[in-house]
Amino acid sequence: MSQYHFNPETYEAMVASEVPGYHRLQERVAAATAGRGAARILDLGTGSGVTARSVLRHHPRAQLVGIDESAEMLAAARHILPPETELKVARLQDPLPGGPFNLVVSALAVHHLNGAGKADLFRRVAAVLLPGGRFVLGDLIVPRDPRDVVTPIDHVYDTPSTAADQLVWMRAAGLVATTAWLERDLAVLVGDLNGTR
Ligand SMILES: C[S@@+](CC[C@H](N)C(=O)[O-])C[C@H]1O[C@@H](n2cnc3c(N)ncnc32)[C@H](O)[C@@H]1O
């Protein structure tokens, strides 16, 4: 995960070889969105579109907005996503695209932010979710047992946090946060926005 610039041509094979649970993570992220009848979805760190494509299989009529700091990765995503998908070159630290969204998803991107950056992002995610909406975060984490670190990271570009810290930051953002799946140094965390406002 320690490459500063992903090559869209080799990205999926490279990440799958470095992250043992990569395909299971993608499946679990998509599964955590299922059955929610989403009309608008925001994908954070779309990359070459793998996560967005698998989420859209559960929401074939949804309109998806994807952001990524890499124009090259988004150019690759364009080839595998429906033509109506909106892809924007933007950083996770930038203001998010205008909501509201029923779902915000992200896989293997948010761990590039530090703790304060994650907490800030989660507040901005909650602000673009509709009441009843869901944030699904699949990412590298710092596991409780150091023997569960199986993905190589550089601690500079890759700055994962514990699942526990991220659940706290989701709750501080006003989300009802739970762990949907945990496998060694990977987790899928879910934050639901309840009620009306
Ligand atoms: C490992 S890829 C994951 C892509 C896709 N979600 C997937 O799982 O296949 C991480 C992506 O996050 C993007 N990224 C990393 N840091 C970012 C930031 N601060 N803002 C926006 N995108 C970022 C990278 O450009 C890269 O495309």
The ligand as an ORCA input file, in Angstrom:
! r2SCAN-3c Opt
* xyz 0 1
  C      -5.811      1.713     -2.797
  S      -6.718      2.823     -3.851
  C      -8.409      2.288     -3.549
  C      -9.311      2.511     -4.728
  C     -10.659      1.803     -4.666
  N     -11.505      2.307     -3.585
  C     -10.461      0.322     -4.511
  O     -10.594     -0.190     -3.400
  O     -10.149     -0.307     -5.494
  C      -6.614      4.315     -2.953
  C      -7.053      5.527     -3.746
  O      -7.161      6.608     -2.839
  C      -6.690      7.769     -3.480
  N      -6.283      8.699     -2.445
  C      -5.307      8.548     -1.519
  N      -5.257      9.610     -0.715
  C      -6.223     10.465     -1.144
  C      -6.670     11.753     -0.721
  N      -6.123     12.365      0.334
  N      -7.684     12.328     -1.387
  C      -8.258     11.708     -2.463
  N      -7.872     10.491     -2.910
  C      -6.877      9.874     -2.255
  C      -5.540      7.294     -4.375
  O      -5.316      8.189     -5.445
  C      -6.061      5.940     -4.835
  O      -6.725      6.019     -6.068
*
